[in-house]
């Protein structure tokens, strides 16, 4: 596998925010979101075997692991890595862009799947059939660049009945004013979790390995 970094930090997003977590950040992504904060993962990285990755993770005092990127589903060995971690009793999250087929993932894994809003520039890449494989234990994330993205996401919630089917996360692009979106969310009575990128409030926003 091609790996950009493996590190131990707190989980900065999702319903697991604040918990100690081991992160495996893979190299390579086939999307180019306008607001991407991990462009350094597009190239480079180090080749590591599944066993080498497992050895690194076992050294951390946590049973929570996130597989992220880049886009982890570009790595053919990601399925073996996830399965090995699950068999060892880890809780495994995978953060994926929503444009790659998630149906092959072990049902024990917790999928945190983006739905790309228009502001990302990648809305046409959404693989809508992935929603057939999202369960109540998974999470669907919308990253909002502005209120226009919010209104688009609200319509997607309605069309696919996502509030009734899974856990929904709304977050904003880092630096975007959050208050107008949160107030609109409250006024509309949406049953979603608003989140911020907790790690960027603790460490510098461009700091790696956190």
C-alpha positions as CSV (number, residue, x, y, z in Angstrom):
1,X,0.0,0.0,0.0
2,X,1.1,3.6,-0.6
3,X,1.0,5.5,2.7
4,X,1.4,9.2,3.3
5,X,1.4,9.0,7.1
6,X,0.3,7.0,10.1
7,X,-0.2,8.9,13.3
8,X,-2.0,9.0,16.7
9,X,-4.3,11.9,17.6
10,X,-7.8,12.7,18.5
11,X,-10.6,12.1,16.1
12,X,-11.4,15.6,14.8
13,X,-14.7,14.9,13.0
14,X,-17.7,12.6,12.9
15,X,-19.7,11.3,15.9
16,X,-16.4,9.9,17.2
17,X,-14.9,13.4,17.6
18,X,-12.7,13.8,20.6
19,X,-11.7,10.2,21.0
20,X,-8.1,9.0,20.7
21,X,-7.7,7.4,17.3
22,X,-4.9,5.9,15.1
23,X,-5.0,7.2,11.5
24,X,-3.8,5.6,8.4
25,X,-3.6,8.2,5.6
26,X,-3.2,6.6,2.2
27,X,-1.6,8.3,-0.8
28,X,-3.5,9.3,-4.0
29,X,-6.9,10.8,-4.8
30,X,-8.8,10.9,-8.1
31,X,-10.9,13.9,-7.0
32,X,-9.8,17.6,-6.9
33,X,-12.2,19.3,-4.5
34,X,-11.8,23.1,-4.6
35,X,-11.5,23.2,-0.8
36,X,-9.2,20.2,-0.3
37,X,-7.0,20.4,2.8
38,X,-4.9,17.3,2.1
39,X,-3.4,18.0,-1.4
40,X,-0.1,16.7,0.0
41,X,-1.5,13.2,-0.2
42,X,-1.9,13.3,-4.0
43,X,1.6,12.1,-4.7
44,X,4.6,10.6,-2.9
45,X,4.1,8.4,0.1
46,X,5.9,5.2,1.2
47,X,5.1,1.7,0.2
48,X,4.1,-0.4,3.3
49,X,2.8,-3.9,3.7
50,X,-0.3,-4.6,5.6
51,X,1.7,-6.2,8.3
52,X,4.0,-3.2,8.7
53,X,0.9,-1.0,9.0
54,X,-0.6,-3.3,11.6
55,X,2.6,-3.2,13.7
56,X,2.5,0.6,13.7
57,X,-1.1,0.7,14.8
58,X,-0.7,-1.9,17.5
59,X,1.8,0.4,19.2
60,X,-0.8,3.1,19.8
61,X,-3.0,3.0,23.0
62,X,-6.3,3.0,21.2
63,X,-8.8,0.6,19.7
64,X,-10.2,3.1,17.3
65,X,-8.6,3.3,13.8
66,X,-9.5,5.5,10.8
67,X,-8.5,4.7,7.2
68,X,-8.4,8.0,5.3
69,X,-6.6,9.7,2.5
70,X,-6.4,10.9,-0.2
71,X,-8.9,8.2,-1.2
72,X,-8.4,4.9,0.7
73,X,-10.5,2.9,-1.7
74,X,-7.9,3.4,-4.4
75,X,-5.6,1.0,-2.5
76,X,-6.3,-2.6,-3.4
77,X,-5.0,-3.9,-0.1
78,X,-7.3,-1.6,2.0
79,X,-9.9,-4.5,2.2
80,X,-7.3,-6.8,3.7
81,X,-6.1,-4.2,6.1
82,X,-9.6,-3.4,7.3
83,X,-10.4,-7.0,7.7
84,X,-7.3,-7.7,9.8
85,X,-8.0,-4.8,12.0
86,X,-11.6,-5.8,12.6
87,X,-10.5,-9.4,13.3
88,X,-8.2,-8.0,16.0
89,X,-11.1,-6.2,17.7
90,X,-10.5,-2.7,16.5
91,X,-13.4,-0.3,15.7
92,X,-12.6,0.7,12.1
93,X,-13.8,3.9,10.4
94,X,-13.1,4.6,6.7
95,X,-13.5,8.1,5.3
96,X,-14.2,8.0,1.6
97,X,-15.1,10.6,-1.1
98,X,-18.4,8.9,-2.1
99,X,-17.3,8.4,-5.7
100,X,-15.9,4.8,-5.3
101,X,-18.0,1.7,-4.8
102,X,-18.3,0.9,-1.1
103,X,-20.2,-2.4,-1.6
104,X,-17.1,-4.5,-1.2
105,X,-16.3,-3.1,2.3
106,X,-16.6,-5.5,5.3
107,X,-20.1,-4.8,6.8
108,X,-18.4,-4.4,10.2
109,X,-16.5,-1.3,9.1
110,X,-18.1,2.1,9.8
111,X,-18.3,4.1,6.5
112,X,-18.0,7.9,6.7
113,X,-18.9,8.8,3.2
114,X,-18.9,12.3,1.6
115,X,-21.6,13.5,-0.7
116,X,-19.9,16.2,-2.7
117,X,-21.8,19.5,-2.8
118,X,-21.7,21.8,-5.9
119,X,-19.2,24.1,-4.1
120,X,-16.6,21.3,-4.2
121,X,-16.5,21.3,-8.0
122,X,-16.9,17.5,-7.8
123,X,-20.7,17.1,-7.5
124,X,-20.9,15.1,-10.8
125,X,-18.6,12.5,-9.3
126,X,-21.1,11.3,-6.6
127,X,-21.8,7.6,-7.0
128,X,-25.5,7.7,-5.9
129,X,-25.8,3.9,-5.8
130,X,-23.5,3.9,-2.8
131,X,-26.4,5.1,-0.7
132,X,-27.9,1.6,-1.1
133,X,-25.0,0.3,1.0
134,X,-25.2,2.9,3.8
135,X,-26.7,1.7,7.1
136,X,-27.8,3.2,10.4
137,X,-24.3,2.7,11.8
138,X,-22.6,4.6,9.0
139,X,-22.3,8.4,8.5
140,X,-22.9,10.6,5.4
141,X,-21.0,13.9,5.4
142,X,-21.8,17.1,3.5
143,X,-19.0,19.7,3.4
144,X,-20.6,23.1,2.8
145,X,-18.8,26.0,1.1
146,X,-21.8,28.4,1.4
147,X,-25.6,28.6,1.9
148,X,-26.1,27.5,-1.6
149,X,-24.4,24.2,-0.7
150,X,-26.6,24.0,2.4
151,X,-29.9,24.3,0.4
152,X,-28.6,21.7,-2.1
153,X,-27.7,19.3,0.7
154,X,-31.1,19.9,2.4
155,X,-32.8,18.8,-0.9
156,X,-30.6,15.7,-1.1
157,X,-31.7,14.8,2.5
158,X,-35.3,15.0,1.4
159,X,-34.9,13.1,-1.9
160,X,-33.0,10.2,-0.3
161,X,-34.7,10.3,3.2
162,X,-31.2,10.3,4.7
163,X,-32.2,11.6,8.1
164,X,-34.3,8.4,8.6
165,X,-31.7,6.1,7.2
166,X,-28.3,7.0,8.6
167,X,-26.3,9.5,10.6
168,X,-25.9,12.8,8.7
169,X,-23.0,15.2,9.3
170,X,-22.9,18.8,8.1
171,X,-19.7,20.7,8.3
172,X,-18.3,23.9,6.6
173,X,-15.2,24.5,4.7
174,X,-12.5,25.7,7.1
175,X,-12.7,29.5,7.4
176,X,-16.3,29.8,6.2
177,X,-18.6,31.6,8.6
178,X,-20.6,28.9,10.4
179,X,-23.3,30.9,12.1
180,X,-25.6,31.5,9.1
181,X,-25.6,27.8,8.2
182,X,-26.2,26.7,11.8
183,X,-29.1,29.2,12.2
184,X,-30.6,28.0,8.9
185,X,-30.2,24.4,10.0
186,X,-32.0,25.1,13.3
187,X,-34.8,27.1,11.5
188,X,-35.4,24.2,9.1
189,X,-35.4,21.6,12.0
190,X,-33.0,19.3,10.3
191,X,-32.0,16.2,12.3
192,X,-28.3,16.3,11.4
193,X,-25.1,16.6,13.4
194,X,-23.3,19.9,12.8
195,X,-19.5,19.5,13.2
196,X,-16.4,21.5,13.0
197,X,-12.8,20.2,12.5
198,X,-11.8,19.9,16.1
199,X,-8.1,19.2,15.4
200,X,-7.9,22.6,13.5
201,X,-9.0,24.4,16.7
202,X,-6.3,22.7,18.7
203,X,-3.3,22.7,16.3
204,X,-2.5,25.0,13.3
205,X,-4.9,24.3,10.5
206,X,-2.1,23.2,8.1
207,X,-0.3,21.0,10.6
208,X,0.2,17.4,9.5
209,X,0.1,14.3,11.6
210,X,-2.7,15.5,13.9
